[in-house]
Amino acid sequence: MSPDRTYRWLIEASAPNAGDGFDAHVCASMLALAIAQAREENTTLAATSGLDAAALSALAARLFPGAARPLAAMAGAAAPAPSAEEESARDLLLMYGNGDYALLHPLAVMIARRCQEPHHLWQDLGLRNRGELSELMTRHFTRLKQKNSADMKWKKFISRMVCASEGFSLCPAPVCSDCDDFASCFGSEEGISRLAHIYEQRA
């Protein structure tokens, strides 16, 4: 099943009381890419999403009740232990998260896992654009969004926060504008959504 079909399957299986639908959209986008990656790399959904069968089942019961059992079955073996970088990113997100922990925790785990992929974070989450990532961070990680007042790229910002908490600095310059990495930290995040076909058809 292609990522766009997986996304539609999840949305069709979403709970009728799933609020305004944004959380279901975000999680369906992340899971659609994680499922596709698991198939491409011949690995498990637990490995590509960071969520084991129990966590996937619990998330699906909340947002995609019609897909809870198939998602749990796709998880495969237990999720592999995260790298130190991934674990630190997850802990940072949880530290600055807000709202219901039952939703916050799987969001933090999946975002930290998708941070390890090579594209802009909004693309690796399967979102339409960077604006949706900003909405996600504002909604569930409000204090972290407030700290990113200069609108640094999210992967760079999360990495910077992790390094700062461990006593390291990613840039020797006293202010960001003087740093040699300014463009890579604050440059454009243009690009095509990795689920672009879905959004074109829904437009």
Backbone hydrogen bonds in HBPLUS format (Angstrom, degrees):
<---DONOR---> <-ACCEPTOR-->    atom                        ^
c    i                          cat <-CA-CA->   ^        H-A-AA   ^      H-
h    n   atom  resd res      DA  || num        DHA   H-A  angle D-A-AA Bond
n    s   type  num  typ     dist DA aas  dist angle  dist       angle   num
A0006-THR N   A0002-SER O   2.87 MM   4  6.12 157.5  1.92 157.8 165.2     1
A0007-TYR N   A0003-PRO O   2.88 MM   4  6.06 157.8  1.93 147.5 153.2     2
A0008-ARG N   A0004-ASP O   3.06 MM   4  6.31 163.3  2.09 144.7 148.7     3
A0009-TRP N   A0005-ARG O   2.88 MM   4  6.07 157.4  1.93 147.0 153.7     4
A0010-LEU N   A0006-THR O   2.99 MM   4  6.24 158.3  2.03 151.4 156.3     5
A0011-ILE N   A0007-TYR O   2.95 MM   4  6.23 164.6  1.98 155.7 160.1     6
A0012-GLU N   A0008-ARG O   2.85 MM   4  6.01 159.7  1.89 151.7 157.4     7
A0013-ALA N   A0009-TRP O   3.06 MM   4  6.22 130.7  2.32 133.8 146.7     8
A0013-ALA N   A0010-LEU O   3.01 MM   3  4.96 128.5  2.28  93.1 107.7     9
A0014-SER N   A0011-ILE O   3.10 MM   3  5.00 162.0  2.13 103.1 108.0    10
A0066-GLY N   A0013-ALA O   3.23 MM  53  4.42 164.8  2.25 141.3 137.2    11
A0015-ALA N   A0063-LEU O   2.82 MM  48  5.41 144.1  1.94 132.1 136.1    12
A0018-ALA N   A0015-ALA O   3.17 MM   3  5.25 142.3  2.32 121.2 116.6    13
A0021-GLY N   A0018-ALA O   3.22 MM   3  5.69 151.8  2.30 136.9 136.6    14
A0025-HIS N   A0021-GLY O   2.95 MM   4  6.11 155.8  2.01 147.9 154.9    15
A0026-VAL N   A0022-PHE O   2.90 MM   4  6.18 163.0  1.93 156.5 160.1    16
A0027-CYS N   A0023-ASP O   2.97 MM   4  6.13 173.1  1.97 153.5 155.5    17
A0028-ALA N   A0024-ALA O   2.85 MM   4  5.85 156.0  1.91 146.1 153.6    18
A0029-SER N   A0025-HIS O   2.96 MM   4  6.06 151.5  2.04 144.2 151.8    19
A0030-MET N   A0026-VAL O   3.03 MM   4  6.33 163.7  2.05 152.3 156.0    20
A0031-LEU N   A0027-CYS O   2.91 MM   4  6.01 166.3  1.93 149.7 154.1    21
A0032-ALA N   A0028-ALA O   2.90 MM   4  5.89 152.1  1.98 141.5 149.2    22
A0033-LEU N   A0029-SER O   3.28 MM   4  6.52 160.4  2.32 148.0 151.5    23
A0034-ALA N   A0030-MET O   2.97 MM   4  6.18 158.7  2.02 147.8 154.6    24
A0035-ILE N   A0031-LEU O   2.81 MM   4  5.91 158.0  1.86 152.4 156.9    25
A0036-ALA N   A0032-ALA O   3.14 MM   4  6.28 160.3  2.19 140.6 146.0    26
A0037-GLN N   A0033-LEU O   2.87 MM   4  6.05 160.4  1.91 150.8 156.5    27
A0038-ALA N   A0034-ALA O   2.94 MM   4  6.09 153.1  2.01 142.1 149.4    28
A0039-ARG N   A0035-ILE O   3.13 MM   4  6.41 153.1  2.20 146.3 152.6    29
A0040-GLU N   A0036-ALA O   2.95 MM   4  6.22 161.9  1.98 151.5 156.9    30
A0041-GLU N   A0037-GLN O   2.89 MM   4  5.97 156.9  1.94 152.5 158.0    31
A0043-THR N   A0038-ALA O   2.88 MM   5  4.81 160.6  1.92 141.4 146.8    32
A0042-ASN N   A0039-ARG O   3.33 MM   3  5.00 157.5  2.39  94.9 101.3    33
A0047-ALA N   A0044-THR O   3.13 MM   3  5.21 125.7  2.43  94.6 107.6    34
A0048-THR N   A0044-THR O   3.27 MM   4  6.66 149.3  2.37 143.3 150.9    35
A0045-LEU N   A0074-MET O   3.40 MM  29  5.85 161.7  2.44 146.2 141.3    36
A0049-SER N   A0045-LEU O   2.86 MM   4  5.79 146.5  1.97 150.4 157.6    37
A0046-ALA N   A0075-ALA O   3.18 MM  29  4.70 154.4  2.25 123.8 121.7    38
A0050-GLY N   A0046-ALA O   2.87 MM   4  5.13 140.2  2.03 125.4 135.8    39
A0056-LEU N   A0052-ASP O   2.88 MM   4  6.09 164.2  1.91 162.1 167.1    40
A0057-SER N   A0053-ALA O   2.88 MM   4  5.97 157.7  1.93 146.2 152.8    41
A0058-ALA N   A0054-ALA O   2.97 MM   4  6.16 155.3  2.03 144.0 150.5    42
A0059-LEU N   A0055-ALA O   2.94 MM   4  6.13 160.7  1.98 148.4 153.6    43
A0060-ALA N   A0056-LEU O   2.86 MM   4  5.97 162.5  1.89 149.5 154.9    44
A0061-ALA N   A0057-SER O   2.89 MM   4  6.01 152.9  1.97 143.6 151.2    45
A0062-ARG N   A0058-ALA O   3.26 MM   4  6.45 139.6  2.43 136.2 145.5    46
A0062-ARG N   A0059-LEU O   3.14 MM   3  5.22 128.7  2.42  95.6 108.9    47
A0063-LEU N   A0059-LEU O   2.93 MM   4  6.21 162.3  1.96 154.0 158.9    48
A0064-PHE N   A0060-ALA O   2.57 MM   4  4.37 128.3  1.83 115.8 133.1    49
A0067-ALA N   A0064-PHE O   2.83 MM   3  5.51 166.7  1.85 127.6 132.1    50
A0071-LEU N   A0067-ALA O   3.03 MM   4  6.06 161.8  2.06 154.9 160.4    51
A0072-ALA N   A0068-ALA O   3.08 MM   4  6.26 162.2  2.11 149.9 154.7    52
A0073-ALA N   A0069-ARG O   3.00 MM   4  6.20 153.9  2.07 149.6 157.0    53
A0074-MET N   A0070-PRO O   2.98 MM   4  6.23 142.3  2.12 143.9 153.6    54
A0074-MET N   A0071-LEU O   3.12 MM   3  5.07 122.8  2.46  93.7 108.1    55
A0075-ALA N   A0072-ALA O   3.21 MM   3  5.31 142.8  2.36  97.9 108.3    56
A0087-GLU N   A0083-SER O   2.88 MM   4  6.07 166.2  1.89 156.8 160.8    57
A0088-SER N   A0084-ALA O   2.95 MM   4  6.07 153.4  2.02 142.6 149.7    58
A0089-ALA N   A0085-GLU O   2.99 MM   4  6.23 154.5  2.06 146.0 152.9    59
A0090-ARG N   A0086-GLU O   2.93 MM   4  6.20 159.8  1.97 151.5 156.9    60
A0091-ASP N   A0087-GLU O   2.95 MM   4  6.16 163.1  1.98 148.5 153.0    61
A0092-LEU N   A0088-SER O   2.92 MM   4  6.09 152.7  1.99 145.2 152.8    62
A0093-LEU N   A0089-ALA O   3.00 MM   4  6.24 163.7  2.03 150.7 154.4    63
A0094-LEU N   A0090-ARG O   2.96 MM   4  6.24 160.9  2.00 152.8 158.1    64
A0095-MET N   A0091-ASP O   2.88 MM   4  6.01 150.7  1.97 143.2 151.7    65
A0096-TYR N   A0092-LEU O   3.11 MM   4  6.38 149.5  2.21 149.8 156.6    66
A0097-GLY N   A0093-LEU O   2.88 MM   4  5.73 103.6  2.48 137.2 155.3    67
A0097-GLY N   A0094-LEU O   3.31 MM   3  4.90 158.7  2.36  94.1 100.3    68
A0098-ASN N   A0140-HIS O   2.90 MM  42  5.40 148.1  2.00 146.2 145.2    69
A0103-LEU N   A0100-ASP O   3.10 MM   3  5.68 148.0  2.21 113.9 121.8    70
A0104-LEU N   A0100-ASP O   2.84 MM   4  5.99 166.6  1.86 153.0 157.2    71
A0105-HIS N   A0101-TYR O   2.89 MM   4  5.58 173.7  1.89 144.4 146.0    72
A0107-LEU N   A0103-LEU O   3.19 MM   4  6.31 157.6  2.24 151.1 157.9    73
A0108-ALA N   A0104-LEU O   2.88 MM   4  6.09 164.3  1.91 157.5 161.3    74
A0109-VAL N   A0105-HIS O   2.96 MM   4  6.20 162.1  1.99 156.6 161.7    75
A0110-MET N   A0106-PRO O   2.94 MM   4  6.04 167.3  1.95 148.0 151.4    76
A0111-ILE N   A0107-LEU O   2.87 MM   4  6.00 166.4  1.88 156.0 160.3    77
A0112-ALA N   A0108-ALA O   2.95 MM   4  5.98 163.8  1.97 145.8 150.9    78
A0113-ARG N   A0109-VAL O   2.98 MM   4  6.17 150.6  2.06 142.6 151.1    79
A0114-ARG N   A0110-MET O   2.83 MM   4  6.04 161.6  1.86 152.1 157.1    80
A0115-CYS N   A0111-ILE O   2.85 MM   4  6.02 129.9  2.10 143.3 156.8    81
A0116-GLN N   A0113-ARG O   3.13 MM   3  5.70 160.7  2.16 112.5 118.4    82
A0117-GLU N   A0114-ARG O   3.12 MM   3  5.49 166.9  2.14 112.2 116.3    83
A0123-GLN N   A0120-HIS O   2.99 MM   3  5.31 124.8  2.30 104.9 119.2    84
A0124-ASP N   A0120-HIS O   2.99 MM   4  6.32 157.8  2.04 154.9 161.9    85
A0125-LEU N   A0121-LEU O   2.93 MM   4  6.14 122.9  2.26 146.5 161.1    86
A0127-LEU N   A0122-TRP O   2.95 MM   5  5.40 146.1  2.07 173.7 169.2    87
A0126-GLY N   A0123-GLN O   2.90 MM   3  5.00 152.4  1.98 102.8 111.9    88
A0132-GLU N   A0129-ASN O   3.21 MM   3  5.71 135.2  2.42 107.1 116.5    89
A0133-LEU N   A0130-ARG O   3.05 MM   3  5.06 119.1  2.44  95.0 110.4    90
A0134-SER N   A0130-ARG O   2.97 MM   4  6.35 154.3  2.03 151.4 158.6    91
A0135-GLU N   A0131-GLY O   2.97 MM   4  6.29 151.2  2.05 144.2 152.0    92
A0136-LEU N   A0132-GLU O   2.91 MM   4  6.16 155.6  1.97 145.2 151.8    93
A0137-MET N   A0133-LEU O   2.92 MM   4  6.19 163.0  1.95 154.2 157.9    94
A0138-THR N   A0134-SER O   2.89 MM   4  6.03 156.2  1.94 146.4 153.5    95
A0139-ARG N   A0135-GLU O   2.92 MM   4  6.02 154.2  1.99 146.5 153.3    96
A0140-HIS N   A0136-LEU O   3.00 MM   4  6.11 168.8  2.01 155.6 157.9    97
A0141-PHE N   A0137-MET O   2.79 MM   4  4.74 142.4  1.93 125.1 135.2    98
A0144-LEU N   A0141-PHE O   3.08 MM   3  5.45 122.3  2.43 106.3 120.8    99
A0145-LYS N   A0141-PHE O   2.95 MM   4  6.24 156.0  2.00 156.0 164.0   100
A0146-GLN N   A0142-THR O   2.95 MM   4  6.24 151.9  2.03 148.9 156.7   101
A0147-LYS N   A0143-ARG O   3.09 MM   4  6.29 144.4  2.22 135.7 144.6   102
A0148-ASN N   A0144-LEU O   3.10 MM   4  6.41 138.3  2.28 141.5 152.4   103
A0148-ASN N   A0145-LYS O   3.16 MM   3  5.14 127.9  2.45  93.4 106.8   104
A0151-ASP N   A0148-ASN O   3.02 MM   3  5.39 161.1  2.06 113.1 118.1   105
A0153-LYS N   A0185-CYS O   2.80 MM  32  5.57 176.0  1.80 176.1 176.7   106
A0157-PHE N   A0153-LYS O   2.79 MM   4  6.00 157.7  1.84 155.8 163.6   107
A0158-ILE N   A0154-TRP O   2.89 MM   4  5.98 171.6  1.89 154.6 156.1   108
A0159-SER N   A0155-LYS O   3.06 MM   4  6.13 162.3  2.09 142.9 148.4   109
A0160-ARG N   A0156-LYS O   2.81 MM   4  5.99 153.3  1.88 145.8 154.0   110
A0161-MET N   A0157-PHE O   2.87 MM   4  6.12 157.8  1.92 153.1 158.6   111
A0162-VAL N   A0158-ILE O   2.94 MM   4  6.18 158.4  1.99 149.8 155.7   112
A0163-CYS N   A0159-SER O   2.93 MM   4  6.14 166.4  1.95 151.6 155.2   113
A0164-ALA N   A0160-ARG O   2.88 MM   4  6.06 158.7  1.92 147.4 153.7   114
A0165-SER N   A0161-MET O   3.00 MM   4  6.18 152.0  2.08 144.5 151.4   115
A0166-GLU N   A0162-VAL O   3.18 MM   4  6.46 129.8  2.45 139.2 152.3   116
A0166-GLU N   A0163-CYS O   3.04 MM   3  5.12 135.9  2.24  97.5 110.3   117
A0168-PHE N   A0163-CYS O   2.73 MM   5  4.85 166.0  1.75 145.7 140.7   118
A0167-GLY N   A0164-ALA O   3.16 MM   3  5.06 164.3  2.19 102.1 105.5   119
A0178-ASP N   A0175-VAL O   3.06 MM   3  5.72 154.3  2.13 117.5 124.9   120
A0179-CYS N   A0176-CYS O   2.99 MM   3  5.19 164.9  2.01 113.6 118.3   121
A0182-PHE N   A0179-CYS O   3.16 MM   3  5.38 155.0  2.23 116.9 116.1   122
A0185-CYS N   A0181-ASP O   2.97 MM   4  6.13 139.6  2.14 154.0 166.3   123
A0185-CYS N   A0182-PHE O   3.14 MM   3  5.15 129.4  2.41  95.5 109.1   124
A0186-PHE N   A0182-PHE O   2.82 MM   4  5.90 153.5  1.89 157.2 164.1   125
A0187-GLY N   A0183-ALA O   2.67 MM   4  4.66 134.0  1.88 135.9 139.3   126
A0196-ALA N   A0193-SER O   3.14 MM   3  4.79 139.4  2.31 113.5 108.0   127
A0198-ILE N   A0195-LEU O   3.08 MM   3  5.73 134.0  2.30 116.3 126.6   128
A0200-GLU N   A0196-ALA O   2.96 MM   4  6.16 153.5  2.03 158.4 166.0   129
A0201-GLN N   A0197-HIS O   3.23 MM   4  6.34 155.8  2.29 139.2 144.8   130
A0202-ARG N   A0198-ILE O   2.94 MM   4  6.22 138.4  2.12 144.1 156.8   131
A0203-ALA N   A0199-TYR O   3.04 MM   4  5.97 125.8  2.35 135.5 146.9   132
